């Protein structure tokens, strides 16, 4: 796939300092420039915070292999009647998805190279692979640090149009769908990098950050909840679509942040069979049921009535 990664997202929030402190505690490293940018262990500077009167996903930056990919995307967007702007030199292109109100920049970028993480040595019935020693997961005491940004979930006032923008326009592929509601779309071998869902307004639902394994999901969330039980949203559980372990927390602006591990990877497109999944079965396979605040965040009514103002 010529597209190969999420480079960076820009999130507008009313209080940059408070939200920045949250993500530093979450495990992202503040930039030395102290410009509101935060880095993952493998992906570099992947979160940028800017001031906005209401919380929203302002921009997504996506990596492509070479300028030919940018040329192709320009032609695809033009065929859809979508205005796009080319950067000097032709190495990037920018367009706005009307449904999510998010600017998307596709730019020529080197691929992420991740150091392989050894599989945890799990004992199982009839298979003792970790004799005479404790599980490594219970011995860890270092701070959990996300390896990279995995995906973003954003509400769209025109889900079908947004799906065309990311798919026919930019070249994302659809992995699975919830008919009439959501499309799980990928620009890498991850099961999904962007999920666009029908919503009464454009808003950022959550960002998802990859950690090594389910122990890191649990350790990271447990540390974030110490002294801050109000941050808890949903978890620990395992999704059905995507298969990943998850735990969701809430940042000070109202955006959800997810620790996840063991997401499905689609290496050979011809071997993957997209599904149309109905109801809550697609949302989770096991774990506590999703709270109403996950399905419809508590501040949606305020955002819809403009109580937070507007900064489009």
C-alpha positions as CSV (number, residue, x, y, z in Angstrom):
1,X,0.0,0.0,0.0
2,X,1.5,3.4,-1.0
3,X,0.0,4.9,2.1
4,X,1.7,3.5,5.1
5,X,1.2,5.4,8.4
6,X,-0.5,8.0,10.5
7,X,2.2,10.7,10.9
8,X,0.6,13.1,13.3
9,X,-2.7,14.5,14.4
10,X,-3.5,18.0,15.6
11,X,-6.2,18.3,18.2
12,X,-7.8,21.6,19.2
13,X,-8.7,22.0,22.9
14,X,-9.7,24.9,25.1
15,X,-6.9,24.3,27.7
16,X,-3.7,23.2,26.0
17,X,-1.6,23.0,29.2
18,X,-4.1,20.8,31.1
19,X,-4.5,18.4,28.1
20,X,-0.7,18.4,27.5
21,X,-0.1,17.4,31.1
22,X,-2.6,14.5,30.8
23,X,-0.8,13.1,27.7
24,X,2.6,13.5,29.3
25,X,1.3,11.3,32.1
26,X,-0.3,9.0,29.6
27,X,3.2,8.2,28.4
28,X,3.9,10.6,25.5
29,X,7.1,12.6,25.6
30,X,6.8,16.4,25.4
31,X,8.8,18.0,22.6
32,X,12.0,19.8,23.6
33,X,10.6,22.9,21.8
34,X,7.6,22.9,24.2
35,X,5.3,23.8,21.3
36,X,2.4,21.5,22.3
37,X,3.9,18.5,20.4
38,X,4.2,15.0,22.0
39,X,6.1,12.0,20.8
40,X,5.6,8.2,20.9
41,X,8.5,5.8,21.3
42,X,8.5,4.6,17.7
43,X,6.5,7.2,15.7
44,X,8.2,10.4,16.8
45,X,6.1,13.6,17.2
46,X,2.6,12.3,16.7
47,X,0.3,14.5,18.8
48,X,0.1,18.3,18.4
49,X,-2.2,20.3,20.7
50,X,-3.5,23.8,19.7
51,X,-5.9,26.1,21.2
52,X,-9.5,26.0,20.1
53,X,-12.9,27.1,21.6
54,X,-14.2,23.5,21.3
55,X,-12.5,20.2,21.2
56,X,-12.1,18.8,17.7
57,X,-9.7,16.9,15.3
58,X,-8.1,19.8,13.4
59,X,-5.7,17.9,11.2
60,X,-4.4,14.4,10.3
61,X,-1.1,13.9,8.5
62,X,-0.6,10.6,6.6
63,X,2.6,9.1,5.2
64,X,3.0,8.1,1.5
65,X,5.9,6.5,-0.2
66,X,6.8,8.9,-3.1
67,X,5.6,11.9,-5.1
68,X,3.8,9.6,-7.6
69,X,1.4,8.7,-4.8
70,X,0.7,12.4,-4.2
71,X,0.0,12.8,-8.0
72,X,-2.5,9.9,-7.9
73,X,-4.3,11.3,-4.8
74,X,-4.6,14.7,-6.5
75,X,-6.3,13.0,-9.5
76,X,-8.6,11.0,-7.3
77,X,-9.7,14.0,-5.3
78,X,-10.3,16.0,-8.4
79,X,-12.5,13.2,-9.8
80,X,-14.6,13.6,-6.7
81,X,-14.8,17.4,-7.1
82,X,-12.8,18.0,-3.9
83,X,-10.5,21.0,-3.8
84,X,-6.9,20.1,-2.8
85,X,-3.7,22.2,-2.4
86,X,-0.3,21.0,-3.4
87,X,2.8,21.9,-1.4
88,X,5.7,23.5,-3.2
89,X,7.8,20.7,-4.7
90,X,4.8,18.4,-4.9
91,X,5.7,16.3,-1.8
92,X,2.4,16.8,0.0
93,X,-1.2,17.5,-0.7
94,X,-3.9,19.0,1.6
95,X,-7.7,18.7,1.5
96,X,-10.6,19.1,3.9
97,X,-13.2,16.4,4.6
98,X,-16.5,18.2,4.9
99,X,-18.2,15.6,7.0
100,X,-15.6,15.5,9.7
101,X,-14.4,19.1,9.2
102,X,-10.8,17.8,9.4
103,X,-7.9,18.9,7.2
104,X,-5.9,15.9,5.9
105,X,-2.3,16.2,4.7
106,X,-0.7,13.3,2.8
107,X,3.0,13.7,2.6
108,X,6.0,11.7,1.5
109,X,7.4,10.2,4.7
110,X,9.8,7.4,5.6
111,X,8.1,4.3,7.0
112,X,8.1,3.5,10.7
113,X,10.6,0.8,11.6
114,X,9.6,-0.9,14.9
115,X,11.9,-3.1,17.0
116,X,10.3,-6.5,17.3
117,X,8.7,-7.1,20.7
118,X,9.1,-10.8,21.8
119,X,5.8,-12.6,22.4
120,X,5.0,-12.9,26.2
121,X,5.8,-16.4,27.5
122,X,2.3,-17.5,28.4
123,X,1.8,-20.9,30.1
124,X,-1.2,-22.8,28.9
125,X,-2.7,-26.2,29.5
126,X,-0.2,-28.8,28.4
127,X,2.3,-26.2,27.4
128,X,4.6,-24.8,30.0
129,X,6.8,-22.3,28.3
130,X,7.7,-20.3,31.4
131,X,8.9,-22.8,34.0
132,X,10.0,-21.8,37.5
133,X,9.7,-18.0,37.0
134,X,7.1,-15.3,37.4
135,X,5.4,-13.7,34.3
136,X,7.4,-10.7,33.0
137,X,4.2,-8.6,33.1
138,X,3.9,-8.7,36.8
139,X,7.6,-7.7,37.3
140,X,7.5,-4.5,35.2
141,X,7.7,-1.3,37.1
142,X,8.7,1.2,34.4
143,X,6.3,3.8,33.0
144,X,4.2,2.6,30.2
145,X,5.0,4.5,27.0
146,X,2.9,4.1,23.8
147,X,4.9,2.8,20.8
148,X,2.9,4.8,18.2
149,X,-0.4,6.3,17.2
150,X,-2.6,3.6,15.8
151,X,-5.9,5.2,14.9
152,X,-8.4,8.0,15.3
153,X,-12.2,7.8,15.5
154,X,-14.1,10.9,14.3
155,X,-17.7,11.7,14.0
156,X,-19.0,12.8,10.6
157,X,-22.2,14.6,9.7
158,X,-22.1,12.8,6.3
159,X,-20.5,9.4,6.9
160,X,-20.9,8.1,3.3
161,X,-19.2,11.2,2.0
162,X,-16.3,10.9,4.5
163,X,-15.9,7.3,3.5
164,X,-15.6,8.3,-0.1
165,X,-13.1,11.0,0.8
166,X,-10.8,8.7,2.7
167,X,-11.4,5.7,0.3
168,X,-11.8,6.8,-3.3
169,X,-10.1,10.1,-2.6
170,X,-7.0,9.3,-0.5
171,X,-6.7,5.6,-1.1
172,X,-7.7,4.1,2.3
173,X,-9.1,0.6,2.2
174,X,-12.2,-0.5,4.1
175,X,-11.6,-3.4,6.6
176,X,-15.0,-3.8,8.1
177,X,-18.2,-1.8,8.4
178,X,-21.2,-1.2,10.6
179,X,-23.8,-0.6,7.9
180,X,-25.2,2.9,7.8
181,X,-23.1,3.9,10.8
182,X,-19.3,3.5,10.5
183,X,-16.4,2.4,8.3
184,X,-13.1,1.0,9.7
185,X,-10.5,2.2,7.2
186,X,-6.8,1.6,6.9
187,X,-3.8,3.3,5.4
188,X,-1.3,0.7,6.7
189,X,-1.3,-3.0,7.6
190,X,-3.3,-2.1,10.8
191,X,-6.9,-3.2,10.7
192,X,-7.9,0.5,10.9
193,X,-6.2,3.8,11.1
194,X,-9.3,6.0,10.7
195,X,-12.9,5.2,11.7
196,X,-15.5,7.5,10.5
197,X,-18.9,7.2,12.1
198,X,-22.2,9.0,11.6
199,X,-22.7,11.7,14.2
200,X,-24.9,14.7,14.7
201,X,-21.8,16.9,14.5
202,X,-18.1,16.6,13.6
203,X,-16.1,15.8,16.7
204,X,-13.1,13.7,17.9
205,X,-14.3,10.5,19.6
206,X,-11.0,9.0,20.5
207,X,-7.3,8.4,19.7
208,X,-5.7,5.0,20.1
209,X,-2.1,4.4,21.1
210,X,-0.4,1.0,20.7
211,X,1.4,-0.6,23.6
212,X,3.3,-3.9,23.8
213,X,0.7,-6.3,25.2
214,X,-2.4,-6.6,27.4
215,X,-0.3,-6.1,30.6
216,X,0.8,-2.7,29.3
217,X,-2.9,-1.9,28.6
218,X,-3.8,-2.7,32.2
219,X,-0.7,-1.2,33.8
220,X,-1.0,2.1,31.8
221,X,-4.7,2.5,32.6
222,X,-4.3,1.6,36.2
223,X,-1.5,4.2,36.7
224,X,-3.7,6.9,35.0
225,X,-6.6,6.1,37.3
226,X,-4.6,6.4,40.5
227,X,-6.1,9.5,42.2
228,X,-8.2,10.2,39.1
229,X,-11.1,7.7,38.9
230,X,-13.0,10.2,36.9
231,X,-10.8,9.4,33.9
232,X,-12.2,5.9,33.5
233,X,-14.5,5.4,30.5
234,X,-14.5,1.7,29.5
235,X,-12.3,-1.3,29.9
236,X,-10.6,-3.7,30.2
237,X,-12.1,-5.5,27.3
238,X,-11.5,-7.0,23.8
239,X,-13.1,-5.6,20.7
240,X,-14.6,-7.9,18.1
241,X,-13.9,-5.7,15.1
242,X,-10.1,-5.3,15.1
243,X,-9.7,-7.9,17.9
244,X,-7.6,-5.6,20.1
245,X,-7.5,-5.4,23.9
246,X,-8.6,-1.9,25.0
247,X,-9.0,0.5,27.9
248,X,-10.4,4.0,27.3
249,X,-9.8,7.0,29.4
250,X,-11.0,10.6,29.2
251,X,-8.7,13.6,28.8
252,X,-9.5,17.0,30.4
253,X,-11.1,18.3,27.2
254,X,-13.5,15.3,26.9
255,X,-11.6,13.4,24.2
256,X,-11.1,9.7,24.9
257,X,-7.7,8.1,24.7
258,X,-7.2,4.3,24.3
259,X,-4.4,2.0,25.2
260,X,-4.5,-1.0,22.9
261,X,-2.6,-4.1,21.9
262,X,-2.9,-7.0,19.6
263,X,-4.8,-5.3,16.8
264,X,-5.6,-7.4,13.6
265,X,-3.0,-6.8,10.8
266,X,-3.9,-7.1,7.1
267,X,-0.8,-7.9,5.2
268,X,-2.3,-9.6,2.2
269,X,-5.4,-7.7,1.1
270,X,-6.7,-10.7,-0.9
271,X,-6.8,-12.8,2.2
272,X,-8.9,-10.5,4.3
273,X,-12.7,-10.7,4.1
274,X,-14.4,-7.5,5.2
275,X,-17.6,-8.0,7.3
276,X,-20.7,-5.9,7.8
277,X,-21.3,-6.3,11.6
278,X,-24.5,-5.2,13.3
279,X,-25.1,-4.1,16.8
280,X,-22.9,-4.3,19.9
281,X,-21.4,-7.5,18.8
282,X,-19.1,-5.5,16.6
283,X,-18.1,-3.2,19.4
284,X,-16.8,-5.7,21.9
285,X,-16.3,-9.5,22.3
286,X,-15.8,-9.5,26.1
287,X,-15.5,-7.1,29.0
288,X,-17.9,-4.8,30.7
289,X,-20.7,-3.4,28.5
290,X,-20.0,0.1,27.0
291,X,-21.3,2.9,29.2
292,X,-23.7,5.4,27.6
293,X,-21.0,8.0,27.8
294,X,-18.8,6.0,25.4
295,X,-21.6,5.7,22.8
296,X,-22.6,9.4,23.2
297,X,-20.0,11.5,25.1
298,X,-21.5,13.6,27.9
299,X,-20.5,16.9,26.2
300,X,-22.1,16.2,22.8
301,X,-25.2,18.3,23.7
302,X,-23.1,21.2,24.6
303,X,-21.0,20.9,21.4
304,X,-24.2,20.7,19.4
305,X,-25.7,23.8,20.9
306,X,-22.5,25.8,20.5
307,X,-22.0,26.2,24.2
308,X,-18.2,25.9,23.6
309,X,-18.3,28.4,20.8
310,X,-16.8,27.6,17.4
311,X,-13.4,27.8,15.8
312,X,-13.8,26.5,12.3
